[in-house]
Amino acid sequence: MPFTDQEYFEVIEKNEIVKKAFENIKQICIDLQKQTNCPEEDLKDFLEFISKQWNK
């Protein structure tokens, strides 16, 4: 069963490593969107694509 948003936020607040990763990924996405002017949907699709790559 997937985590709820609230559960994710609780983990982010309680775990410094997860919190740092979340903040870094979020800022990278903000910067990428500003630099490329891509729509949010493209960024979401890109993140989904990336998430499939780390097990290869």
C-alpha positions in Angstrom: 0.0 0.0 0.0 1.5 3.4 -1.0 2.2 6.1 1.6 -0.3 8.9 2.0 0.9 12.5 1.5 0.7 13.0 5.3 2.8 9.9 5.9 5.4 11.2 3.5 5.5 14.6 5.2 5.9 12.9 8.6 8.9 10.8 7.3 10.4 13.9 5.7 10.2 15.8 9.0 11.5 13.0 11.1 14.4 11.8 9.0 17.2 14.3 8.1 18.5 12.2 5.1 15.0 12.0 3.6 14.3 15.6 4.3 17.6 16.7 2.6 16.8 14.5 -0.4 13.3 15.9 -0.7 14.5 19.5 -0.5 17.3 18.8 -3.1 15.0 17.1 -5.5 12.4 19.7 -5.1 14.9 22.5 -5.8 16.4 20.7 -8.8 12.9 20.4 -10.3 12.1 24.1 -9.6 15.4 25.1 -11.3 14.8 22.7 -14.2 11.3 24.1 -14.9 12.5 27.7 -14.7 15.5 27.0 -17.0 13.5 25.0 -19.6 10.1 26.6 -19.2 8.6 23.1 -19.5 5.0 22.4 -18.3 4.6 20.7 -14.9 3.2 17.6 -16.7 6.5 17.2 -18.6 8.5 17.5 -15.3 6.2 14.9 -13.7 6.7 12.5 -16.6 10.5 13.1 -16.5 10.5 12.2 -12.7 8.5 9.0 -13.4 11.0 8.1 -16.2 13.9 8.7 -13.8 12.3 6.6 -11.1 12.3 3.6 -13.5 16.0 3.9 -14.2 17.7 3.3 -10.9 17.1 -0.5 -10.9 18.7 -1.0 -14.3 
